[in-house]
Amino acid sequence: MWDTFLMAIALMLVLEGILPFISPKAWRETFQKLLQLEDSQIRFIGLSAMLVGLIILYLVN
């Protein structure tokens, strides 16, 4: 089980690193926009991401 969890974390880090590697300027601009959002908006984005992830896990399993 731990090996699957660590592989998932590793894959997440690879995917998260693609944009800053390919286009640091676009990543910086996106991050600046993110800093201007309200806490409730950030929470909604986080909740949406978690739900999409759970749906994908359900469909794959």
Residue frames as qw, qx, qy, qz and C-alpha x, y, z in Angstrom:
[[0.000, 0.884, 0.467, 0.000, 0.00, 0.00, 0.00],
 [0.305, -0.789, 0.080, 0.528, 2.76, 2.44, 0.86],
 [0.412, -0.116, 0.572, 0.700, 4.40, 1.93, -2.52],
 [0.176, 0.638, 0.643, 0.385, 1.16, 2.89, -4.30],
 [0.194, -0.923, -0.260, 0.206, 0.78, 5.96, -2.10],
 [0.402, -0.600, 0.296, 0.625, 4.37, 7.05, -2.76],
 [0.368, 0.194, 0.653, 0.632, 3.93, 6.50, -6.51],
 [0.054, 0.827, 0.533, 0.170, 0.81, 8.70, -6.42],
 [0.295, -0.870, -0.017, 0.395, 2.71, 11.44, -4.58],
 [0.456, -0.297, 0.498, 0.675, 5.59, 11.17, -7.05],
 [0.284, 0.476, 0.665, 0.501, 3.22, 11.43, -10.02],
 [0.084, -0.925, -0.365, 0.065, 1.53, 14.45, -8.46],
 [0.378, -0.721, 0.192, 0.549, 4.92, 16.16, -8.04],
 [0.418, 0.025, 0.620, 0.663, 5.85, 15.44, -11.65],
 [0.143, 0.700, 0.609, 0.346, 2.54, 16.89, -12.89],
 [0.229, -0.921, -0.210, 0.234, 2.83, 19.92, -10.60],
 [0.453, -0.558, 0.314, 0.621, 6.34, 20.61, -11.90],
 [0.546, 0.401, 0.566, 0.469, 5.46, 20.63, -15.59],
 [0.154, 0.926, 0.289, 0.188, 4.11, 24.20, -15.81],
 [0.304, -0.902, 0.200, 0.233, 6.92, 25.93, -13.86],
 [0.629, -0.243, 0.555, 0.487, 9.46, 23.97, -15.91],
 [0.471, 0.481, 0.577, 0.463, 7.91, 24.72, -19.31],
 [0.094, 0.694, 0.232, 0.675, 6.73, 28.28, -18.68],
 [0.405, -0.281, -0.535, 0.686, 7.92, 29.95, -15.49],
 [0.074, -0.056, -0.028, -0.995, 6.40, 33.29, -16.52],
 [0.547, -0.312, -0.493, -0.601, 2.90, 31.83, -16.95],
 [0.621, -0.333, -0.668, 0.242, 3.27, 29.94, -13.65],
 [0.262, -0.137, -0.349, 0.889, 4.26, 33.16, -11.85],
 [0.285, -0.153, -0.199, -0.925, 1.30, 35.05, -13.34],
 [0.633, -0.340, -0.625, -0.306, -1.09, 32.26, -12.36],
 [0.540, -0.286, -0.602, 0.514, 0.30, 32.24, -8.82],
 [0.049, 0.003, -0.151, 0.987, -0.13, 36.04, -8.58],
 [0.487, -0.261, -0.379, -0.742, -3.79, 35.68, -9.58],
 [0.658, -0.311, -0.684, 0.044, -4.24, 32.91, -7.01],
 [0.349, -0.132, -0.489, 0.788, -2.93, 35.20, -4.26],
 [0.196, -0.094, -0.029, -0.976, -5.72, 37.68, -5.04],
 [0.528, -0.328, -0.673, -0.401, -8.54, 35.16, -4.48],
 [0.547, -0.513, 0.261, -0.608, -10.66, 35.09, -1.34],
 [0.238, -0.283, 0.899, -0.236, -10.31, 32.20, 1.10],
 [0.701, 0.259, 0.514, -0.422, -13.75, 30.88, 0.17],
 [0.679, 0.626, -0.244, -0.297, -12.79, 30.79, -3.52],
 [0.189, 0.541, -0.817, 0.058, -9.59, 28.88, -2.75],
 [0.462, -0.079, 0.800, -0.374, -11.55, 26.43, -0.58],
 [0.767, 0.439, 0.210, -0.419, -14.02, 25.86, -3.44],
 [0.531, 0.638, -0.537, -0.151, -11.15, 25.17, -5.85],
 [0.065, -0.395, 0.889, -0.224, -9.64, 22.72, -3.36],
 [0.623, 0.128, 0.633, -0.442, -12.96, 20.97, -2.80],
 [0.741, 0.557, -0.074, -0.368, -13.56, 20.74, -6.55],
 [0.348, 0.592, -0.726, -0.035, -10.11, 19.25, -7.11],
 [0.288, -0.215, 0.877, -0.320, -10.67, 16.66, -4.38],
 [0.715, 0.304, 0.432, -0.459, -14.07, 15.68, -5.79],
 [0.663, 0.614, -0.335, -0.266, -12.71, 15.34, -9.32],
 [0.125, 0.502, -0.848, 0.112, -9.86, 13.21, -7.95],
 [0.482, -0.031, 0.778, -0.402, -12.29, 10.97, -6.07],
 [0.762, 0.467, 0.140, -0.427, -14.46, 10.57, -9.16],
 [0.509, 0.620, -0.581, -0.138, -11.44, 9.62, -11.26],
 [0.117, -0.343, 0.898, -0.250, -10.33, 7.09, -8.61],
 [0.654, 0.173, 0.571, -0.465, -13.82, 5.61, -8.54],
 [0.739, 0.567, -0.095, -0.350, -13.95, 5.30, -12.33],
 [0.346, 0.594, -0.726, -0.008, -10.48, 3.77, -12.57],
 [0.220, -0.185, 0.902, -0.323, -11.14, 1.28, -9.80]]
